[in-house]
């Protein structure tokens, strides 16, 4: 059955004087209070596996971790544990980890007609004769509780479904044993179907704040699945989240650290591949989400979960290793890639001082093109779009199979190799979906190098936009994009 998994990280710059981090790990399988809410088989295993991960890999002391399982995880039990264990049990500068594995669902919003709120289903949640749910935790309520931790870094992980509406059309007993949402409950509630519009998906379970990061197993209106390829049964998202960090599977650029962007990208790939293996029962997609403060995107995940003295200091990444560039995904590297982007430096990648150079980009799909150069000094320049291409009314568009040269004959100038000399990198990003980057790229079209600080913010903004979940006619998925990367060297 479906369940909800959310990871929430509250981040502060303050380094605590004493290490007093705490974790609250909740897992519910024994849903026997209401026949509309069936039992699960892997949520308690998830909480226990997360317990081992927190002890063995995050090195929390045993007395800093609390498990809340099955009968203990009533609505009041969960709220009290959050307030007493995480809020009253930590102080400014500490870290608080909240993990929930169990059922998730939707209920009519209290604030907006015809919309739904996402909920965590407690072990004692039930439906009354009038079809109203009781004893659950609404997303907004959870947000208000966690707002009481403004001076702590909090990570919340929830592995459960966000869907309550679209499941009305599902009657498969096989699916009922795999997903973590109460299908009978969804049908009884008779909630409206998910909107089939195209564009950015609806807001995640909880928004990020400057001190809070949120991970979810799936996006809104999707089902979270248990992993049928593992015995004993576990949640697919939880298992991959732990594996991505503990086994460094999500270290996509091989630098020994797993950043938030790397982990999210890897989870997208693994989830999409699992959804494909599940076949038609995964008809709504499987798209984990990450809500994180922009500056934390390229910070190692463990640096937000434990004290820097325990995790080791996390250095600020260079421009060439940040945002869009790391993990520097290439065409075909993951399921979110729309196709292949070919990037060439002509006449060759190694050029001498004073020689001319141009760049040629070809995409095997239509999309929106962005070309960036990171010079040997680490400065970033946006090569395309630029003020010359925009004067031609070309915007950012690139046609499938039609090469774009930068500069072309209409520019009236050539690029000439200048100092500083050394190793540089060119990137060509093509997005198949109409994600709006105009506010970011338009001010950078002057063909002037950006200061390092500005370049860092620029790349992080782009990376933030690429993490959007896209609603494609009712199915939610990651944005479709691909990137070509070419390294070069200049000398005398």
Rosetta blueprint (number, residue, H / E / L):
1 X L
2 X L
3 X L
4 X E
5 X E
6 X E
7 X E
8 X E
9 X E
10 X E
11 X L
12 X L
13 X L
14 X L
15 X L
16 X L
17 X L
18 X L
19 X L
20 X L
21 X L
22 X E
23 X E
24 X E
25 X E
26 X E
27 X E
28 X L
29 X L
30 X L
31 X L
32 X L
33 X L
34 X L
35 X L
36 X L
37 X L
38 X L
39 X L
40 X L
41 X L
42 X L
43 X H
44 X H
45 X H
46 X H
47 X H
48 X H
49 X H
50 X H
51 X H
52 X H
53 X H
54 X H
55 X H
56 X H
57 X L
58 X L
59 X L
60 X L
61 X L
62 X H
63 X H
64 X H
65 X E
66 X E
67 X E
68 X E
69 X E
70 X H
71 X H
72 X H
73 X L
74 X L
75 X H
76 X H
77 X H
78 X H
79 X H
80 X H
81 X H
82 X H
83 X H
84 X H
85 X H
86 X H
87 X H
88 X L
89 X L
90 X L
91 X L
92 X L
93 X L
94 X L
95 X E
96 X E
97 X E
98 X E
99 X E
100 X E
101 X E
102 X L
103 X L
104 X E
105 X E
106 X E
107 X E
108 X E
109 X L
110 X L
111 X L
112 X L
113 X L
114 X L
115 X L
116 X E
117 X E
118 X E
119 X E
120 X E
121 X E
122 X E
123 X E
124 X E
125 X E
126 X E
127 X E
128 X L
129 X L
130 X L
131 X L
132 X L
133 X E
134 X E
135 X E
136 X E
137 X E
138 X E
139 X H
140 X H
141 X H
142 X H
143 X H
144 X H
145 X H
146 X H
147 X L
148 X L
149 X L
150 X L
151 X L
152 X L
153 X E
154 X E
155 X E
156 X E
157 X E
158 X E
159 X E
160 X L
161 X L
162 X L
163 X L
164 X L
165 X L
166 X H
167 X H
168 X H
169 X H
170 X L
171 X L
172 X L
173 X H
174 X H
175 X H
176 X H
177 X L
178 X L
179 X E
180 X L
181 X L
182 X L
183 X H
184 X H
185 X H
186 X H
187 X H
188 X H
189 X H
190 X L
191 X L
192 X L
193 X L
194 X L
195 X L
196 X L
197 X L
198 X L
199 X E
200 X E
201 X L
202 X L
203 X L
204 X L
205 X L
206 X L
207 X L
208 X L
209 X E
210 X L
211 X L
212 X E
213 X E
214 X E
215 X E
216 X E
217 X L
218 X L
219 X L
220 X L
221 X L
222 X L
223 X L
224 X L
225 X E
226 X E
227 X E
228 X L
229 X L
230 X L
231 X L
232 X L
233 X L
234 X E
235 X E
236 X H
237 X H
238 X H
239 X H
240 X H
241 X H
242 X H
243 X H
244 X H
245 X H
246 X H
247 X L
248 X L
249 X L
250 X L
251 X L
252 X L
253 X L
254 X L
255 X L
256 X L
257 X L
258 X L
259 X E
260 X H
261 X H
262 X H
263 X H
264 X H
265 X H
266 X H
267 X H
268 X H
269 X H
270 X H
271 X H
272 X H
273 X H
274 X H
275 X H
276 X H
277 X H
278 X H
279 X H
280 X H
281 X H
282 X H
283 X L
284 X L
285 X L
286 X L
287 X L
288 X L
289 X E
290 X E
291 X E
292 X L
293 X L
294 X H
295 X H
296 X H
297 X L
298 X L
299 X L
300 X E
301 X H
302 X H
303 X H
304 X H
305 X H
306 X L
307 X L
308 X H
309 X H
310 X H
311 X H
312 X L
313 X L
314 X L
315 X L
316 X L
317 X L
318 X L
319 X H
320 X H
321 X H
322 X L
323 X L
324 X L
325 X L
326 X L
327 X L
328 X L
329 X L
330 X L
331 X L
332 X L
333 X L
334 X L
335 X L
336 X L
337 X L
338 X L
339 X L
340 X L
341 X E
342 X E
343 X E
344 X E
345 X E
346 X E
347 X L
348 X L
349 X L
350 X E
351 X E
352 X E
353 X L
354 X L
355 X L
356 X E
357 X E
358 X E
359 X E
360 X E
361 X E
362 X E
363 X E
364 X L
365 X L
366 X L
367 X E
368 X E
369 X E
370 X E
371 X E
372 X E
373 X E
374 X E
375 X L
376 X L
377 X L
378 X L
379 X L
380 X E
381 X E
382 X E
383 X E
384 X E
385 X L
386 X L
387 X H
388 X H
389 X H
390 X H
391 X H
392 X L
393 X L
394 X L
395 X L
396 X L
397 X E
398 X E
399 X L
400 X L
401 X L
402 X L
403 X L
404 X E
405 X E
406 X E
407 X L
408 X L
409 X L
410 X L
411 X L
412 X L
413 X L
414 X L
415 X E
416 X E
417 X L
418 X L
419 X L
420 X L
421 X L
422 X E
423 X E
424 X E
425 X E
426 X E
427 X E
428 X E
429 X E
430 X E
431 X E
432 X L
433 X L
434 X L
435 X L
436 X L
437 X L
438 X H
439 X H
440 X H
441 X H
442 X H
443 X H
444 X H
445 X L
446 X L
447 X L
448 X L
449 X L
450 X E
451 X L
452 X H
453 X H
454 X H
455 X H
456 X H
457 X H
458 X H
459 X H
460 X H
461 X H
462 X H
463 X H
464 X H
465 X H
466 X H
467 X L
468 X L
469 X E
470 X E
471 X E
472 X E
473 X L
474 X L
475 X E
476 X E
477 X E
478 X E
479 X L
480 X L
481 X E
482 X E
483 X E
484 X E
485 X E
486 X E
487 X E
488 X E
489 X E
490 X E
491 X E
492 X L
